[in-house]
Amino acid sequence: MKKLPLTFFAALLAFAPLLRAQQPVPNPYDILSRVLVPIASVFSPEAKQHALSATLVLEEMTDLPPELAGTRVELLLQPPDRALVRGLYGGKMTTICRAGDTVWIAPSGPPFDTLATQLPGEPPHKKKKHQNEGLGMMALPFPPQQLALLPILLQAKDVGEEKGLRTLEVKLMAELSHSLGVEDWSVRLTLDAAGQPVRLRLLGPGWSLAARVERLEYATALPAATWQAPGDAVRLDAQQIQYWMDQIGRQMAGSRQ
């Protein structure tokens, strides 16, 4: 009887590797929820943190000029009407910012200096019936109370773990992707041991983009100076922005024909 504890301990050591191997693999939807819900929560009026800031490093992209590899892109977001993107364009650090119902671009110069004028031969943009004069609010397409249900709209597959990093392949649900015409789109999201995104790869029909997530932070609000335009910035109002969106929409429609 005295040998029983020793025998039991020896058996436990022998089977310990097997017990560790049988530990359940994390559910990819649970992992995805922990990543997406904090990001989506900044759009909720009830959330404590209403802003996020991130720095992405462009690693590769289809037809990317070699000199742009490794470029840092800064993204600032503060719903419902503040957003800023800053990165290298044409050899210059360029900022595009939405502040309320206006958008400013700095520094001014080609090709942005012509955006505040209407295209030759085109009539001024006319407001459509029932169209809001402003840019509208940035909001989730569902009530904030349904944030926990966000992963239900997605298909998540655990691709595997390597060197402490786990990769998920994410797509929209088949019905939703079909209705939006993005059946061939997917995202590969790589997470560290703490579940924080460290890399993302967008895959589309005939193109791809990969970026490293260098920084992702949340805040109650960002400084007011973040959204203030410098004196030489190109400024566009809501009507001008709608005009250019219409132009881009026509060009895209023409390219698909």
MARLOMI-592921 format. One record per residue (C-alpha): chain; x, y, z. Coordinates in nm, 2 decimals. Example, Ala and Ser with C-alpha at 12.3 -4.5 7.8 and 13.67 -1.06 7.14 Angstrom:
2
{chain: A x: 1.23 y: -0.45 z: 0.78}
{chain: A x: 1.37 y: -0.11 z: 0.71}
//
This chain:
257
{chain: A x: 0.00 y: 0.00 z: 0.00}
{chain: A x: 0.29 y: 0.23 z: 0.07}
{chain: A x: 0.40 y: 0.19 z: -0.29}
{chain: A x: 0.07 y: 0.31 z: -0.43}
{chain: A x: 0.14 y: 0.69 z: -0.41}
{chain: A x: 0.48 y: 0.64 z: -0.58}
{chain: A x: 0.32 y: 0.42 z: -0.85}
{chain: A x: 0.04 y: 0.68 z: -0.91}
{chain: A x: 0.29 y: 0.96 z: -0.93}
{chain: A x: 0.51 y: 0.77 z: -1.19}
{chain: A x: 0.20 y: 0.70 z: -1.40}
{chain: A x: 0.10 y: 1.07 z: -1.39}
{chain: A x: 0.44 y: 1.17 z: -1.52}
{chain: A x: 0.42 y: 0.91 z: -1.80}
{chain: A x: 0.08 y: 1.04 z: -1.92}
{chain: A x: 0.14 y: 1.41 z: -1.86}
{chain: A x: 0.24 y: 1.48 z: -2.23}
{chain: A x: -0.07 y: 1.30 z: -2.35}
{chain: A x: -0.29 y: 1.51 z: -2.11}
{chain: A x: -0.13 y: 1.83 z: -2.24}
{chain: A x: -0.19 y: 1.72 z: -2.60}
{chain: A x: -0.56 y: 1.67 z: -2.53}
{chain: A x: -0.62 y: 2.02 z: -2.41}
{chain: A x: -0.89 y: 2.18 z: -2.62}
{chain: A x: -0.79 y: 2.41 z: -2.91}
{chain: A x: -0.93 y: 2.76 z: -2.88}
{chain: A x: -1.25 y: 2.82 z: -3.08}
{chain: A x: -1.16 y: 3.04 z: -3.37}
{chain: A x: -1.48 y: 3.24 z: -3.33}
{chain: A x: -1.40 y: 3.31 z: -2.97}
{chain: A x: -1.05 y: 3.44 z: -3.07}
{chain: A x: -1.20 y: 3.65 z: -3.35}
{chain: A x: -1.46 y: 3.80 z: -3.12}
{chain: A x: -1.18 y: 3.91 z: -2.88}
{chain: A x: -1.01 y: 4.09 z: -3.17}
{chain: A x: -1.31 y: 4.25 z: -3.34}
{chain: A x: -1.54 y: 4.35 z: -3.05}
{chain: A x: -1.30 y: 4.61 z: -2.90}
{chain: A x: -1.25 y: 4.76 z: -3.25}
{chain: A x: -1.62 y: 4.77 z: -3.33}
{chain: A x: -1.70 y: 4.90 z: -2.98}
{chain: A x: -1.55 y: 5.25 z: -3.05}
{chain: A x: -1.87 y: 5.30 z: -3.27}
{chain: A x: -2.10 y: 5.24 z: -2.97}
{chain: A x: -2.22 y: 5.54 z: -2.77}
{chain: A x: -2.22 y: 5.33 z: -2.46}
{chain: A x: -1.85 y: 5.24 z: -2.49}
{chain: A x: -1.59 y: 5.40 z: -2.26}
{chain: A x: -1.33 y: 5.43 z: -2.54}
{chain: A x: -1.45 y: 5.61 z: -2.86}
{chain: A x: -1.13 y: 5.63 z: -3.05}
{chain: A x: -0.85 y: 5.41 z: -3.18}
{chain: A x: -0.51 y: 5.48 z: -3.33}
{chain: A x: -0.30 y: 5.23 z: -3.53}
{chain: A x: 0.02 y: 5.21 z: -3.72}
{chain: A x: 0.05 y: 4.96 z: -4.00}
{chain: A x: 0.37 y: 4.88 z: -4.19}
{chain: A x: 0.31 y: 4.79 z: -4.56}
{chain: A x: 0.50 y: 4.47 z: -4.63}
{chain: A x: 0.37 y: 4.37 z: -4.97}
{chain: A x: 0.10 y: 4.46 z: -5.22}
{chain: A x: 0.02 y: 4.36 z: -5.58}
{chain: A x: 0.21 y: 4.60 z: -5.81}
{chain: A x: 0.37 y: 4.78 z: -5.51}
{chain: A x: 0.67 y: 4.99 z: -5.61}
{chain: A x: 0.98 y: 4.87 z: -5.43}
{chain: A x: 1.04 y: 5.21 z: -5.27}
{chain: A x: 0.70 y: 5.18 z: -5.08}
{chain: A x: 0.78 y: 4.85 z: -4.92}
{chain: A x: 0.81 y: 4.91 z: -4.54}
{chain: A x: 0.60 y: 5.23 z: -4.56}
{chain: A x: 0.42 y: 5.32 z: -4.24}
{chain: A x: 0.05 y: 5.41 z: -4.25}
{chain: A x: -0.11 y: 5.58 z: -3.95}
{chain: A x: -0.48 y: 5.54 z: -3.90}
{chain: A x: -0.68 y: 5.75 z: -3.64}
{chain: A x: -1.05 y: 5.69 z: -3.59}
{chain: A x: -1.30 y: 5.87 z: -3.37}
{chain: A x: -1.67 y: 5.80 z: -3.46}
{chain: A x: -1.91 y: 5.94 z: -3.55}
{chain: A x: -1.74 y: 6.19 z: -3.78}
{chain: A x: -1.36 y: 6.19 z: -3.73}
{chain: A x: -1.10 y: 5.99 z: -3.93}
{chain: A x: -0.74 y: 6.04 z: -4.05}
{chain: A x: -0.50 y: 5.85 z: -4.27}
{chain: A x: -0.14 y: 5.95 z: -4.30}
{chain: A x: 0.13 y: 5.79 z: -4.52}
{chain: A x: 0.38 y: 5.83 z: -4.79}
{chain: A x: 0.24 y: 5.94 z: -5.13}
{chain: A x: 0.45 y: 6.07 z: -5.42}
{chain: A x: 0.75 y: 6.09 z: -5.20}
{chain: A x: 0.57 y: 6.31 z: -4.95}
{chain: A x: 0.41 y: 6.23 z: -4.61}
{chain: A x: 0.04 y: 6.30 z: -4.70}
{chain: A x: -0.25 y: 6.33 z: -4.46}
{chain: A x: -0.62 y: 6.28 z: -4.55}
{chain: A x: -0.86 y: 6.38 z: -4.27}
{chain: A x: -1.23 y: 6.39 z: -4.22}
{chain: A x: -1.34 y: 6.64 z: -3.96}
{chain: A x: -1.71 y: 6.66 z: -3.94}
{chain: A x: -1.86 y: 6.74 z: -4.28}
{chain: A x: -1.54 y: 6.84 z: -4.44}
{chain: A x: -1.23 y: 6.66 z: -4.56}
{chain: A x: -0.88 y: 6.82 z: -4.58}
{chain: A x: -0.57 y: 6.70 z: -4.75}
{chain: A x: -0.22 y: 6.81 z: -4.68}
{chain: A x: 0.02 y: 6.91 z: -4.81}
{chain: A x: -0.16 y: 7.08 z: -5.10}
{chain: A x: -0.02 y: 7.01 z: -5.45}
{chain: A x: -0.07 y: 6.78 z: -5.75}
{chain: A x: -0.29 y: 6.58 z: -5.78}
{chain: A x: -0.49 y: 6.71 z: -5.48}
{chain: A x: -0.49 y: 7.08 z: -5.56}
{chain: A x: -0.75 y: 7.02 z: -5.84}
{chain: A x: -1.00 y: 6.83 z: -5.62}
{chain: A x: -1.17 y: 7.15 z: -5.50}
{chain: A x: -1.27 y: 7.24 z: -5.85}
{chain: A x: -1.53 y: 7.07 z: -6.06}
{chain: A x: -1.43 y: 6.86 z: -6.36}
{chain: A x: -1.45 y: 7.05 z: -6.70}
{chain: A x: -1.77 y: 6.99 z: -6.89}
{chain: A x: -1.95 y: 6.83 z: -6.60}
{chain: A x: -2.25 y: 6.99 z: -6.43}
{chain: A x: -2.23 y: 7.08 z: -6.06}
{chain: A x: -2.33 y: 6.80 z: -5.83}
{chain: A x: -2.70 y: 6.82 z: -5.75}
{chain: A x: -2.83 y: 6.69 z: -5.43}
{chain: A x: -3.06 y: 6.39 z: -5.47}
{chain: A x: -3.40 y: 6.39 z: -5.32}
{chain: A x: -3.40 y: 6.31 z: -4.95}
{chain: A x: -3.01 y: 6.31 z: -4.95}
{chain: A x: -2.85 y: 6.45 z: -4.64}
{chain: A x: -2.63 y: 6.76 z: -4.71}
{chain: A x: -2.36 y: 6.63 z: -4.47}
{chain: A x: -2.13 y: 6.33 z: -4.50}
{chain: A x: -2.34 y: 6.12 z: -4.26}
{chain: A x: -2.22 y: 5.95 z: -3.94}
{chain: A x: -1.98 y: 5.66 z: -3.92}
{chain: A x: -2.18 y: 5.38 z: -3.76}
{chain: A x: -2.21 y: 5.01 z: -3.74}
{chain: A x: -2.47 y: 4.85 z: -3.97}
{chain: A x: -2.64 y: 4.69 z: -3.66}
{chain: A x: -2.73 y: 4.81 z: -3.31}
{chain: A x: -2.44 y: 4.83 z: -3.06}
{chain: A x: -2.62 y: 4.58 z: -2.84}
{chain: A x: -2.55 y: 4.31 z: -3.10}
{chain: A x: -2.18 y: 4.36 z: -3.10}
{chain: A x: -2.13 y: 4.01 z: -2.94}
{chain: A x: -2.31 y: 3.86 z: -3.25}
{chain: A x: -2.05 y: 4.01 z: -3.49}
{chain: A x: -1.86 y: 3.69 z: -3.55}
{chain: A x: -2.18 y: 3.52 z: -3.66}
{chain: A x: -2.16 y: 3.72 z: -3.99}
{chain: A x: -1.81 y: 3.57 z: -4.06}
{chain: A x: -1.66 y: 3.24 z: -4.14}
{chain: A x: -1.34 y: 3.18 z: -3.93}
{chain: A x: -1.10 y: 2.90 z: -3.98}
{chain: A x: -0.80 y: 2.83 z: -3.76}
{chain: A x: -0.51 y: 2.79 z: -4.01}
{chain: A x: -0.27 y: 2.69 z: -3.73}
{chain: A x: 0.00 y: 2.81 z: -3.48}
{chain: A x: 0.36 y: 2.87 z: -3.55}
{chain: A x: 0.63 y: 3.02 z: -3.32}
{chain: A x: 0.36 y: 3.14 z: -3.08}
{chain: A x: 0.15 y: 3.31 z: -3.35}
{chain: A x: -0.19 y: 3.19 z: -3.45}
{chain: A x: -0.34 y: 3.26 z: -3.79}
{chain: A x: -0.71 y: 3.28 z: -3.87}
{chain: A x: -0.86 y: 3.29 z: -4.22}
{chain: A x: -1.18 y: 3.50 z: -4.22}
{chain: A x: -1.45 y: 3.54 z: -4.48}
{chain: A x: -1.80 y: 3.69 z: -4.48}
{chain: A x: -2.08 y: 3.44 z: -4.46}
{chain: A x: -2.16 y: 3.30 z: -4.80}
{chain: A x: -2.50 y: 3.46 z: -4.84}
{chain: A x: -2.36 y: 3.80 z: -4.73}
{chain: A x: -2.05 y: 3.79 z: -4.95}
{chain: A x: -2.27 y: 3.69 z: -5.25}
{chain: A x: -2.50 y: 3.99 z: -5.20}
{chain: A x: -2.21 y: 4.23 z: -5.17}
{chain: A x: -2.02 y: 4.07 z: -5.46}
{chain: A x: -1.71 y: 3.99 z: -5.26}
{chain: A x: -1.71 y: 3.61 z: -5.28}
{chain: A x: -1.34 y: 3.60 z: -5.36}
{chain: A x: -1.23 y: 3.82 z: -5.07}
{chain: A x: -1.07 y: 3.69 z: -4.75}
{chain: A x: -0.85 y: 3.81 z: -4.47}
{chain: A x: -0.57 y: 3.62 z: -4.30}
{chain: A x: -0.53 y: 3.76 z: -3.95}
{chain: A x: -0.22 y: 3.66 z: -3.74}
{chain: A x: -0.24 y: 3.70 z: -3.36}
{chain: A x: 0.02 y: 3.69 z: -3.09}
{chain: A x: -0.01 y: 3.48 z: -2.77}
{chain: A x: -0.22 y: 3.75 z: -2.61}
{chain: A x: -0.47 y: 3.75 z: -2.90}
{chain: A x: -0.35 y: 4.09 z: -3.03}
{chain: A x: -0.33 y: 4.13 z: -3.42}
{chain: A x: 0.03 y: 4.15 z: -3.54}
{chain: A x: -0.03 y: 4.10 z: -3.92}
{chain: A x: -0.31 y: 4.10 z: -4.17}
{chain: A x: -0.33 y: 3.99 z: -4.53}
{chain: A x: -0.61 y: 4.09 z: -4.76}
{chain: A x: -0.68 y: 3.86 z: -5.05}
{chain: A x: -0.90 y: 3.97 z: -5.34}
{chain: A x: -0.96 y: 3.86 z: -5.70}
{chain: A x: -0.62 y: 3.90 z: -5.86}
{chain: A x: -0.46 y: 4.11 z: -5.58}
{chain: A x: -0.33 y: 4.09 z: -5.23}
{chain: A x: -0.20 y: 4.33 z: -4.96}
{chain: A x: -0.01 y: 4.24 z: -4.64}
{chain: A x: 0.07 y: 4.47 z: -4.35}
{chain: A x: 0.22 y: 4.44 z: -4.01}
{chain: A x: 0.03 y: 4.58 z: -3.72}
{chain: A x: 0.30 y: 4.78 z: -3.54}
{chain: A x: 0.06 y: 4.96 z: -3.29}
{chain: A x: -0.31 y: 4.94 z: -3.20}
{chain: A x: -0.43 y: 5.16 z: -2.91}
{chain: A x: -0.77 y: 5.28 z: -2.78}
{chain: A x: -0.86 y: 5.61 z: -2.61}
{chain: A x: -1.16 y: 5.79 z: -2.47}
{chain: A x: -1.09 y: 6.06 z: -2.73}
{chain: A x: -0.80 y: 6.19 z: -2.94}
{chain: A x: -0.67 y: 6.55 z: -2.90}
{chain: A x: -0.87 y: 6.82 z: -3.08}
{chain: A x: -0.56 y: 6.93 z: -3.26}
{chain: A x: -0.55 y: 6.59 z: -3.44}
{chain: A x: -0.83 y: 6.71 z: -3.67}
{chain: A x: -0.72 y: 7.07 z: -3.73}
{chain: A x: -0.60 y: 7.14 z: -4.09}
{chain: A x: -0.28 y: 7.33 z: -4.16}
{chain: A x: -0.31 y: 7.65 z: -4.34}
{chain: A x: -0.21 y: 7.52 z: -4.69}
{chain: A x: -0.44 y: 7.21 z: -4.69}
{chain: A x: -0.69 y: 7.14 z: -4.96}
{chain: A x: -1.04 y: 7.16 z: -4.82}
{chain: A x: -1.34 y: 6.98 z: -4.96}
{chain: A x: -1.70 y: 7.02 z: -4.84}
{chain: A x: -1.97 y: 6.75 z: -4.84}
{chain: A x: -2.10 y: 6.85 z: -5.19}
{chain: A x: -1.75 y: 6.83 z: -5.35}
{chain: A x: -1.68 y: 6.50 z: -5.18}
{chain: A x: -2.01 y: 6.36 z: -5.31}
{chain: A x: -1.92 y: 6.49 z: -5.66}
{chain: A x: -1.59 y: 6.30 z: -5.66}
{chain: A x: -1.75 y: 5.99 z: -5.52}
{chain: A x: -2.00 y: 6.00 z: -5.81}
{chain: A x: -1.71 y: 6.03 z: -6.06}
{chain: A x: -1.52 y: 5.74 z: -5.91}
{chain: A x: -1.84 y: 5.53 z: -5.91}
{chain: A x: -1.90 y: 5.60 z: -6.28}
{chain: A x: -1.54 y: 5.51 z: -6.37}
{chain: A x: -1.56 y: 5.18 z: -6.17}
{chain: A x: -1.90 y: 5.10 z: -6.34}
{chain: A x: -1.75 y: 5.17 z: -6.68}
{chain: A x: -1.44 y: 4.95 z: -6.61}
{chain: A x: -1.67 y: 4.65 z: -6.53}
{chain: A x: -1.86 y: 4.67 z: -6.86}
//
